[in-house]
Amino acid sequence: MGRVGDDYIARVDVLNIEKTIATVRVIEDNWHGYKFTDLLIMNKIQGEWKIVAKVYDTLSQG
């Protein structure tokens, strides 16, 4: 879809970390007219954080 506009905003919130698992919320506002909220479950595998599950909601702003 190409570049986003100057009004694009993204935010990452780490909701919880418990040893090698984490829950993260990613909010993207005005990505080509849409707002996304992603909830990620992450697992630390061999020292690197990997996304192992994702659920999301998409809202049109138009």
C-alpha positions in Angstrom: 0.0 0.0 0.0 3.0 2.3 0.1 4.0 4.9 2.6 1.8 6.2 5.4 0.9 9.8 5.9 2.3 12.2 8.5 -0.8 11.6 10.7 0.1 7.9 11.2 0.7 7.0 14.8 1.9 3.6 16.2 2.3 2.6 19.9 3.6 -0.6 21.5 2.5 -1.5 25.1 4.1 -4.4 26.9 1.3 -5.6 29.1 3.0 -8.4 31.0 6.2 -10.3 31.1 6.5 -13.6 33.0 9.9 -15.2 32.6 9.9 -16.3 28.9 6.4 -15.3 27.9 5.0 -11.8 27.2 1.7 -10.1 26.1 2.0 -7.1 23.9 -0.5 -4.6 22.5 0.2 -2.8 19.2 -2.0 0.1 18.2 -1.7 1.7 14.8 -3.8 4.8 14.0 -4.5 6.0 10.5 -2.7 3.4 8.5 -4.2 4.2 5.2 -7.5 5.1 6.9 -7.6 2.2 9.3 -7.0 1.7 13.0 -5.5 -1.6 14.1 -5.3 -3.1 17.6 -3.2 -6.2 17.8 -2.7 -8.4 20.8 0.4 -10.6 20.6 1.6 -13.5 22.7 5.4 -13.8 22.6 7.8 -16.4 23.7 11.5 -16.0 24.3 13.2 -18.8 22.3 17.0 -19.2 22.4 17.3 -15.6 23.6 15.0 -14.0 21.0 11.4 -12.9 21.4 9.1 -14.5 18.8 5.4 -13.9 18.1 3.6 -17.2 18.7 0.0 -16.0 18.6 -1.8 -12.9 17.3 -5.4 -11.6 17.4 -6.4 -8.3 16.0 -9.3 -5.9 15.3 -9.5 -3.5 12.4 -11.7 -0.4 12.4 -12.2 1.9 9.4 -11.9 5.6 10.2 -13.7 6.7 7.0 
